[in-house]
Amino acid sequence: MGLLPGSELELICPGHGHNCMVKIGGGTLSLDMPLAENIYVTPV
């Protein structure tokens, strides 16, 4: 499972972004803070 530029996803970061999850393609990825800080999203 991975994430490519241009993919549509749902980014869930409760608690001020300390533990984030990315829902994509029927799966969920868990992200730590350093990785989550490097994700930039654009609304569709």
C-alpha positions as a printed Julia matrix, in Angstrom:
44×3 Matrix{Float64}:
   0.0    0.0    0.0
   1.37   3.4   -0.84
   0.59   6.96  -1.75
   1.36   8.63  -5.07
   1.21  12.32  -6.07
  -2.3   13.19  -7.23
  -4.0   10.52  -5.11
  -7.26  11.41  -3.38
  -7.29  10.57   0.32
  -8.79  11.44   3.68
  -6.35  12.82   6.25
  -7.45  12.36   9.87
  -5.37  14.14  12.54
  -7.22  14.34  15.85
  -5.41  15.82  18.84
  -3.53  18.58  17.01
  -1.78  16.27  14.55
   0.21  14.08  16.95
  -1.09  10.83  15.43
  -2.44  11.01  11.9
  -4.08   8.46   9.66
  -4.49   8.48   5.89
  -7.48   6.61   4.46
  -6.82   5.66   0.83
  -7.87   2.87  -1.51
  -9.85   0.95   1.13
  -6.91   0.91   3.55
  -5.52   3.06   6.32
  -1.93   4.21   6.89
  -0.78   5.46  10.29
   1.73   8.33  10.26
   4.06   9.68  12.93
   4.39  13.46  13.38
   7.6   14.02  11.32
   6.07  12.22   8.33
   2.66  13.89   8.71
   4.28  17.35   8.78
   5.57  16.77   5.24
   2.15  16.11   3.67
   0.56  18.99   1.81
  -3.06  18.65   0.71
  -5.37  20.57  -1.61
  -9.16  20.4   -1.3
 -11.04  19.0   -4.3
